[in-house]
Amino acid sequence: MKPTVKSHLVFTLLLFFSTFMLLEMGLFIAHQLLNVQLKWNLFQYCLSGLNEQTVGHDITKIMFNVLIMYTLARIFFRIAKQIYMSCKWNRIFHAKENTKLTKILNSKYRNWNTRFLVVQDDSFIALTIGMLRPKIIVSSGLLGMFSEQETKSILLHEWHHYRNYDPLKIFITTVISDGMGYIPIIRASVRYYKTWSELLADRFVIKKMDSVYDLANVLLRLSNLNKVRNYATGVYFANSTINYRIQQVLEPEKSIHVPFLQTKPVLLSLFVIFVLSSIVMGGCA
């Protein structure tokens, strides 16, 4: 299966699973608070296996409610944090805008139909922010740090994120991971998706430039660069996947193996299922 297909499949499954779980949680809460009649519900089904007169039934019900409240609290906290951080850094970026360089960059790449914003900063800054109306942020330090072709490779990488609406997708997967991180395989899936979103952006650069040379130079220099700033508001060029990305440009003919079903997350997930099954079976006995 092609990496692009794998990436889309993982994102789709994450979205489907999280939507299903949130819907089931909402119906379970509505049943308790509003006495909404349910034909079938995952949590209610698990409770139905327990005798209502047993302590196990009451404990399990409390556990489900705590789990649901924890999940919803984590999701709302992440969304609120993202809104706050986005507003904060948008204000900072616009306050530090280098108008002259911004106009030059937008004019130079006007055929990309992309919004660029150059901020006055000596550090390396390259990221795509904005969920529905993304834009590419780069620093003046970046433009002076690399050659024209190297800078183009960085901008192409961010352009791929821009065209693919990756800030929105990364935000969705981060919310899922934060809210349902107690399911280890969810965290593993999100990590897998984020890694491949970066690798696919680099493949887009290589295809457009018909060479790995400039991108390889950038990645190798970044691996030893201290003046790199990361932000929690978008998809940025220098992140934790850089080792896979360096491997990809150094050995372009070799397929990259990104672990998906790691042993520890799978075993933990199976353990959680086993514990829940034991509770239900114990109540039935």
Phi, psi and omega in degrees: 000134181294146179304323179298316180294317179302314182298314179296322181294315179298316180297317180297316180294320178298316181295316181296313182297314182293321178296316178299314182295318179294322177296316179296320178296316180298318179293323179295318178293318180297325179296321181283320185274322186247003181058037177291129181282131182247130174288320177202139177211138184303311183290321179293325179296318178296320179292329182295341178280354181251142175292125184299339183273357183267158177294326180301322179298313182294318180296316180296320179297318177296318179299317178298316181295320177296317180298317180294315180295321177298314180299311181295321179296316179296320180293313180296323178296316180296317179296315179297318179297319180296317179298315180297312182295322179296314179296317181299308184285333173297317178297316181295315181298316181291328178291329182261012184298134171266097188301318183297310181292327178297315179295319180297314182293318179294327178287319183295323182245036183296334179287352177279345183054048185231147176266122176250148174221122180259126179256147180280101182200136182282345180282169175277115176230123175208111180204160176247123181236162181100126184273309182264331177232075185291158173214158183258126179252128173225160181258158176295328178297321178298315183295332179267352185271331186236162177290171181299318181289323177294319177297321179297322179296323177293315181294324177295321177301313180291328179295324176298316176300319180298311182293330185267003184053042182295326177303320179293315182293320179294322178298315180299314181293326178293320177298316179298315181295318179292318183285326185236031180294347177289350172261101189306325183292338176293312179300319180297319180294319179295317178298318178298315181296316181295321179298314181288335176296326177284317180296322179291325176295321177293322177296325176297319178297312181300319179294317182290323183266350179057032181193151176259354191302305185293318178296319179298317178300317181297312184295320180293322177290322180294327181295340179246010184264131180270334186270061178242129179250131178248146182231153182268019187249356183197198179254114187250157189292315183263106180220190188289353181270010190297331179295317176297321183292321176295317178301320182293320182279333178281330179230068186297337182275348183263135180288142181269128178260112176253114182301136178249294180270081178287150187301313185298310179300321181295315181296319179296319179296317179295324179295318178299316179298319180297316180296314180297319179296322180296321179297314181296312181295326179293323179289330181285332187292000000 
